[in-house]
Amino acid sequence: MSNGLKIRAIRRADKFFVTNRVMIDASEVVKLYGKRHVIEEVFRVLKQECHWDRCQLRCAEAYERFLSLGCVSFVKWESLRLSQPSFSTIYNLRRSVIFDQTMLDFSLPDSISVEAFL
């Protein structure tokens, strides 16, 4: 590129993947793009369903608590979704709860597996 930045483009079927990490192999680039989608989905749920976008706190400690509670809320929604195969997304589960078709269990799991979300 004109600014001296080196990039690498990888083609897989009809998709292109672009990275500035030129030393990693193509399969690793595609794998990283797959994780990026998961991360973006998590943040979309945190903003839309856990209301991170409505936070107006000014104190750093209070803001940290708010974000932590949002993460716990997301984990609970996701664990409920995974435990009920009829719900493909958190949005479907939320809609069912709002219209009283599904009752929520507010107990927290003893442990959480990160692999379940990847």
Secondary structure in CASP SS format (residue, H / E / C, confidence):
PFRMAT SS
TARGET T0000
AUTHOR 0000-0000-0000
METHOD secondary structure of the structure
MODEL  1
M C 1.00
S C 1.00
N C 1.00
G C 1.00
L C 1.00
K C 1.00
I C 1.00
R E 1.00
A E 1.00
I E 1.00
R E 1.00
R E 1.00
A C 1.00
D C 1.00
K E 1.00
F E 1.00
F E 1.00
V E 1.00
T E 1.00
N C 1.00
R C 1.00
V C 1.00
M C 1.00
I C 1.00
D C 1.00
A H 1.00
S H 1.00
E H 1.00
V H 1.00
V H 1.00
K H 1.00
L H 1.00
Y H 1.00
G H 1.00
K H 1.00
R H 1.00
H H 1.00
V H 1.00
I H 1.00
E H 1.00
E H 1.00
V H 1.00
F H 1.00
R H 1.00
V H 1.00
L H 1.00
K H 1.00
Q H 1.00
E C 1.00
C C 1.00
H C 1.00
W H 1.00
D H 1.00
R H 1.00
C C 1.00
Q C 1.00
L C 1.00
R C 1.00
C C 1.00
A H 1.00
E H 1.00
A H 1.00
Y H 1.00
E H 1.00
R H 1.00
F H 1.00
L H 1.00
S H 1.00
L H 1.00
G H 1.00
C H 1.00
V H 1.00
S H 1.00
F H 1.00
V H 1.00
K H 1.00
W H 1.00
E H 1.00
S H 1.00
L H 1.00
R H 1.00
L H 1.00
S H 1.00
Q C 1.00
P C 1.00
S C 1.00
F C 1.00
S C 1.00
T C 1.00
I H 1.00
Y H 1.00
N H 1.00
L H 1.00
R H 1.00
R H 1.00
S H 1.00
V H 1.00
I H 1.00
F C 1.00
D C 1.00
Q C 1.00
T C 1.00
M C 1.00
L C 1.00
D C 1.00
F C 1.00
S C 1.00
L C 1.00
P C 1.00
D C 1.00
S C 1.00
I C 1.00
S C 1.00
V H 1.00
E H 1.00
A H 1.00
F H 1.00
L C 1.00
END
